[in-house]
């Protein structure tokens, strides 16, 4: 049972990592637009020479790209943790199977540790 669950966790982790990479590729290389999370209004500064209008659209775009990249890095991190848990389950299952096939190996290891 651990073997099946381990493989499922590895597959789910790899799918999350793949989803994050494809999402990043579509946004940064494909030129798709990011969902606007932060919207900034234009800023007006009063100077000695008169009011100056500063457009904030480019700053909002950069902030949205950074937030999207952080979210995709978070998703990829979750995927790597899931894959690591699945790998640990498979490793534990292999150790248990090896001990069931050769129980004398455990006794031999205990004798070596006593020395």
Phi, psi and omega in degrees: 000319178298328181294315180295315180295323178296314178295323178296320178293321177297315179296318179296319178296317179294324177295320177295319178296317179297317178301316181294318180293318179294319177299316178295319181295318180297323182281310188276326181259326183278340179082014176291155181276146176273145176296127183289116177263317180249128175237123181249138177276154178297146184252142178240125178251136176264117180245179178293336181266002180120176181289140179240127180267126179250116179285133183254008182297318181291324178294320178295322178296317179295317180297318178296321177295319179295316178296321178296317179297320178295319179296317180292326175294323177296316179297318178295324177295319176297318178298320179292325177293319177298317179295323179293321177295317177299320178296321178296321177296318179294321180295317178297320179296319179295321179294317179296318179296320180294322179289326178290326179286326184224081182291341180289341179295324179292318178294321178296321179293322178294323178292323179292323180293331179291330182286000000 
